[in-house]
């Protein structure tokens, strides 16, 4: 943001111009103050943006470092685990945030020592009862019978679970969303999906209304 240059200030060495220059200089001060304050606000806003970008970059660097130290499925791990360290579990990838003496004692998606690595929706095909994991998508094949997909027990606002009828058989054998203690569409009951080729997502909106389609 530009600032209008101040006029030449008065000088005691030039008494003949002192008054005129002094009046012009003083008259310019309100504009100068307004523009200087606006510049300060602009600089402070950009500083906040830079700080936020630095936090994002730091987090991204930590995720990249963890991903480069991918160890495989959590179920196959044993012994101590030290960051950077990443595993896969229940269709998602997880970053370890603190060293563990025994990696098997802390489960990704359950214990706070693990941070979900956002990689987009992780899809998997299921044909039988399954416990859903937030952020995952499920291609549900009910050709052999009804399938229950149990929603997470302790979701946070904004958590998402996606689904799709994989075989076009929901009208014959329904998909059941098990509420797992939380409401679905404001009701304290499970939800059936009985339309062939149905697909969509459930978003957790909070305790009052629970999961919303």
Backbone torsions as a table, in degrees:
resi	resn	phi	psi	omega
1	UNK	NA	123.1	-177.1
2	UNK	-72.8	152.8	175.2
3	UNK	-119.6	128.5	179.7
4	UNK	-63.9	126.2	-179.2
5	UNK	-60.3	141.3	176.8
6	UNK	-74.3	148.5	177.0
7	UNK	-70.5	170.5	-180.0
8	UNK	-59.8	126.5	-179.3
9	UNK	-73.3	157.3	178.3
10	UNK	-71.3	157.3	179.5
11	UNK	-136.5	138.1	179.3
12	UNK	-68.7	-15.2	178.6
13	UNK	-78.5	-9.7	177.3
14	UNK	-127.1	77.1	-176.5
15	UNK	-58.4	-29.9	-175.4
16	UNK	-70.0	-25.1	-179.0
17	UNK	-108.7	-0.2	-173.1
18	UNK	-59.0	-47.9	-175.7
19	UNK	-65.3	-46.5	-177.7
20	UNK	-64.1	-46.5	179.3
21	UNK	-66.0	-37.5	179.3
22	UNK	-64.3	-43.3	178.8
23	UNK	-62.3	-43.2	-179.2
24	UNK	-65.9	-39.4	-178.7
25	UNK	-66.4	-45.9	179.7
26	UNK	-64.8	-38.9	-179.4
27	UNK	-64.8	-28.2	-178.6
28	UNK	-81.5	-15.3	-173.8
29	UNK	-62.9	-42.0	179.9
30	UNK	-58.4	-43.4	177.9
31	UNK	-63.8	-42.8	179.2
32	UNK	-60.3	-43.8	-178.4
33	UNK	-64.6	-42.4	179.1
34	UNK	-61.9	-46.9	-178.8
35	UNK	-68.0	-37.1	179.2
36	UNK	-66.5	-40.8	178.4
37	UNK	-65.4	-39.2	177.8
38	UNK	-64.6	-39.9	177.8
39	UNK	-63.7	-41.4	178.6
40	UNK	-60.2	-44.5	179.6
41	UNK	-62.6	-40.0	179.8
42	UNK	-64.8	-44.0	179.6
43	UNK	-64.6	-42.9	179.8
44	UNK	-63.5	-38.7	178.9
45	UNK	-64.7	-42.3	179.0
46	UNK	-66.9	-34.5	177.4
47	UNK	-63.2	-41.7	178.6
48	UNK	-63.0	-39.0	178.3
49	UNK	-64.6	-41.6	179.3
50	UNK	-63.1	-42.3	179.4
51	UNK	-62.7	-43.3	178.8
52	UNK	-63.3	-41.8	178.7
53	UNK	-63.9	-36.0	178.9
54	UNK	-64.6	-40.3	178.3
55	UNK	-63.2	-43.5	180.0
56	UNK	-63.2	-43.9	-179.7
57	UNK	-64.5	-39.2	178.1
58	UNK	-63.2	-43.4	178.5
59	UNK	-64.5	-41.7	-179.9
60	UNK	-64.2	-38.8	178.4
61	UNK	-63.7	-40.1	179.2
62	UNK	-64.8	-40.9	178.7
63	UNK	-64.6	-43.7	-180.0
64	UNK	-61.8	-41.1	179.4
65	UNK	-65.4	-41.9	178.1
66	UNK	-64.2	-43.1	-178.8
67	UNK	-62.4	-34.6	179.1
68	UNK	-72.5	-10.4	177.1
69	UNK	-115.3	42.6	178.3
70	UNK	-68.7	128.9	-174.2
71	UNK	-104.7	-7.3	-177.5
72	UNK	107.4	-169.4	-179.9
73	UNK	-61.1	140.4	178.8
74	UNK	-60.1	-35.0	-177.2
75	UNK	-64.0	-18.1	-179.7
76	UNK	-99.1	2.3	-177.8
77	UNK	-87.1	159.3	176.1
78	UNK	-158.8	161.3	176.9
79	UNK	75.3	-159.9	-176.9
80	UNK	-74.9	152.2	176.7
81	UNK	-137.3	128.3	-178.5
82	UNK	-122.6	137.3	177.5
83	UNK	-65.8	145.5	0.8
84	UNK	-76.1	139.5	-171.9
85	UNK	-160.5	129.8	179.1
86	UNK	-137.7	148.0	179.1
87	UNK	-140.2	169.1	170.9
88	UNK	-109.6	147.9	-179.9
89	UNK	-163.6	128.9	179.2
90	UNK	52.6	41.3	174.8
91	UNK	82.2	4.2	179.6
92	UNK	-127.7	167.1	177.6
93	UNK	-110.5	141.4	-172.1
94	UNK	-131.3	140.1	179.1
95	UNK	-106.1	129.2	177.5
96	UNK	-77.4	133.1	-177.0
97	UNK	-105.3	-11.9	179.1
98	UNK	-150.4	149.9	-178.0
99	UNK	-63.9	144.0	179.5
100	UNK	-123.5	135.5	175.6
101	UNK	-72.0	-31.2	179.3
102	UNK	-140.1	106.4	-175.5
103	UNK	-63.6	-25.9	-178.4
104	UNK	-74.1	-13.3	-177.4
105	UNK	-81.5	-13.6	-177.8
106	UNK	-127.4	117.9	-175.0
107	UNK	-95.6	130.3	175.0
108	UNK	-59.0	136.5	-179.1
109	UNK	87.5	-10.8	180.0
110	UNK	-117.7	-47.7	-176.5
111	UNK	-101.6	146.6	-171.4
112	UNK	-71.9	-9.0	179.2
113	UNK	-70.4	-11.2	-179.0
114	UNK	-111.1	139.3	178.2
115	UNK	-117.8	129.0	179.7
116	UNK	-64.9	131.0	174.4
117	UNK	-91.8	113.6	-176.7
118	UNK	-71.9	116.7	-179.7
119	UNK	-128.8	18.6	-173.4
120	UNK	87.5	176.7	-178.1
121	UNK	-65.6	129.0	175.8
122	UNK	-96.8	114.7	-176.0
123	UNK	-99.4	144.2	173.8
124	UNK	-146.0	149.1	-179.5
125	UNK	-91.2	132.8	178.5
126	UNK	-129.1	149.5	179.2
127	UNK	-129.0	1.4	-178.8
128	UNK	-146.4	175.4	-177.0
129	UNK	-52.4	134.0	-174.4
130	UNK	-143.3	143.5	173.2
131	UNK	-89.2	118.1	-177.2
132	UNK	-72.5	149.0	176.1
133	UNK	-116.9	133.4	-179.2
134	UNK	-56.6	141.8	179.3
135	UNK	86.4	-5.7	-178.4
136	UNK	-99.8	158.2	174.5
137	UNK	-119.2	148.5	-174.7
138	UNK	-128.4	119.8	171.4
139	UNK	-86.5	104.1	-169.4
140	UNK	-97.0	118.9	178.0
141	UNK	-103.9	107.7	-179.3
142	UNK	-105.8	21.4	-177.7
143	UNK	-62.4	-25.6	-179.1
144	UNK	-97.9	-5.7	-178.7
145	UNK	152.2	166.7	179.7
146	UNK	-59.0	144.8	-179.4
147	UNK	-123.8	134.7	175.8
148	UNK	-104.1	126.0	175.8
149	UNK	-110.0	108.6	-175.3
150	UNK	-86.0	123.8	-177.7
151	UNK	-73.5	156.7	179.5
152	UNK	-55.8	142.9	-175.5
153	UNK	-77.4	-32.1	-175.8
154	UNK	-127.8	66.7	-177.3
155	UNK	-76.8	162.4	173.1
156	UNK	-112.6	155.5	179.3
157	UNK	-55.5	131.4	179.9
158	UNK	96.4	-10.1	176.6
159	UNK	-62.6	142.7	-174.7
160	UNK	-128.9	139.9	170.4
161	UNK	-129.1	126.5	-178.8
162	UNK	-107.4	157.8	-179.5
163	UNK	-151.3	160.2	175.1
164	UNK	-156.0	143.3	176.6
165	UNK	-75.1	107.8	-173.8
166	UNK	-76.5	-30.1	-174.6
167	UNK	-114.6	-0.3	-177.9
168	UNK	67.0	41.0	-174.6
169	UNK	-127.2	14.6	-178.4
170	UNK	-61.8	-31.2	-179.5
171	UNK	-69.2	-28.3	179.0
172	UNK	-87.6	-48.9	178.3
173	UNK	-127.9	110.2	-170.1
174	UNK	-72.6	158.0	166.5
175	UNK	-93.8	130.7	178.3
176	UNK	-113.2	124.9	172.1
177	UNK	-91.9	112.7	176.4
178	UNK	-78.0	124.9	-172.2
179	UNK	-72.9	-24.1	174.1
180	UNK	56.7	40.1	175.8
181	UNK	92.9	-8.9	179.1
182	UNK	-111.4	157.0	178.2
183	UNK	-72.9	155.2	170.9
184	UNK	-125.9	122.5	-177.5
185	UNK	55.1	36.1	177.2
186	UNK	80.8	1.0	-176.9
187	UNK	-113.8	142.7	179.0
188	UNK	-88.1	62.8	179.5
189	UNK	-156.3	157.9	178.2
190	UNK	-66.8	163.7	-180.0
191	UNK	-121.8	131.7	177.6
192	UNK	-99.3	141.3	172.8
193	UNK	-116.5	118.3	-171.5
194	UNK	-126.1	20.6	179.2
195	UNK	-107.3	123.8	179.4
196	UNK	-57.6	139.6	178.1
197	UNK	63.7	18.3	176.1
198	UNK	-65.2	147.1	175.0
199	UNK	-152.4	160.1	-179.8
200	UNK	165.8	-162.5	179.8
201	UNK	-143.0	151.5	173.0
202	UNK	-110.3	130.9	179.8
203	UNK	-117.5	131.3	179.9
204	UNK	-82.3	124.2	-174.6
205	UNK	-107.1	0.4	-178.0
206	UNK	120.3	171.3	-172.8
207	UNK	-64.1	-31.2	-174.6
208	UNK	-62.7	-45.4	-177.2
209	UNK	-117.3	-12.5	175.7
210	UNK	69.8	-138.7	-177.8
211	UNK	-79.5	135.5	178.8
212	UNK	-121.5	139.7	178.7
213	UNK	-83.9	NA	NA
